[in-house]
Amino acid sequence: MILYHGSLEAIQKPDISFSRSNTDFGKGFYTTTIKSQAQRWTERFKRRFGYGTLSVFDADVYNTLTIYFQGYIEKEEAIKRLRYEKPNIQYCFRNQEVINTYLQFTGAETV
């Protein structure tokens, strides 16, 4: 399975100790099978911060889920809002041993 990681530089040996804890699944190495999704992550954060970081949820998806779970909107409204979002696929590797054993860097390309 080919997985993509959107960032500004090639990550040949992922190290989850450098990841942020305030993401969807916590510290981990986030990947996707959708190349264009990883490219969007790279471009979004390159413009905003000047360095590579992943965006796990679309801002609209994240915001909709947040306000739903906080009780500000009903389930029907959340479903209505989410129906129009583009689907994404993400894999979060949270165990360094699993990363070291099963992920193999095969190349990188500039976006």
N, C-alpha and C positions, 0 to 999 in steps of 0.2 A: 504494500500500500504506500503510495506517495503522499507525504504530508508536507505542508508548507507552513513556515513561520514568518510572519511579517515583522521586519525590523530594519534598521538602517545598515547593519553590517552582518556578515555571515556568522552564524553561531555554530561552530563545528562541534563543540562539546558543551551542550546545555548544562547549566548549573543552577538549580532551583534556589540556591541561597541568594541569588541576585534578583529573584522575582519579588513582585509586590504582594503583600498579603491582602490588600483591599480590592481584590478582583472576585469574579463570580465564584470560583472554586478555591480561592485562596492561593497561596504560593504554589507555583508549578510552572511547567513549560507548556505554553498553549500553542496548538497547531490546528490546521484545517486541511481537508482534502480539496478545498476549493481555492485554486490559485488566485483568482480575482479577489477573493475575500482577504487573503493575506496581503495582496497589493494595496487594497483599500486601507488596511490597518497601518501599513507602512506610510502611505501618503498622508493620512489623517494626522498621525502623530509627528511626522516630519514637519508639517506645516505648523502644528500647534506648539510643539516643544523643542524642535530642532534635534531630537534624538529618537531612536527607535523604542517603541513600546507597543504592546498589543492592546487592541480594543476587543474585548470578548463579546459584548453585546452591542448591538446597534444602540445608539443613544435613545431612540424612541422605544425600543423594546425594553431596555433597562428601566427607563422612566415609567413606562406603563406598568411593568411588573412591580416596581417599587410602590407606586401609588395604589395599586390593587392590594398588595399585601399589607399596606398600612391602613386599608379600609376606606380610602377616599373615593374609590369608584367601585361599582358593582361588577360582578363577573361578566355580565353581558356587555358592558361598556369596554372592559379590558379585551374581550374576544373581538369585538368590533374594531378596536384600534390595532390589535395584533394581526388581524386578517390581512391587512395591506402591507405588512412588512415582508421584506425579502428573507427567505429562509437562509440559515447558515449552518455550518457544521463545525464543531470544535472538539478537540481532544485536549484534555489537560493531564499532563503527566506530573504527578505529585510526589513520586518516589524516585530519588536519585539513582538507586540501584537499577530500577526498571529502565530508566533513561540510558544508563551506561551499558546495559545488557542488550536492549532491543532497538534503540535508535541508532541509525548509521547515517552520518552526513555523506551526501552524494554530490553536492554542488550548491552553488549560489548564483543568483543573477541580480543585477542592479535594476531597480524599478524606477 
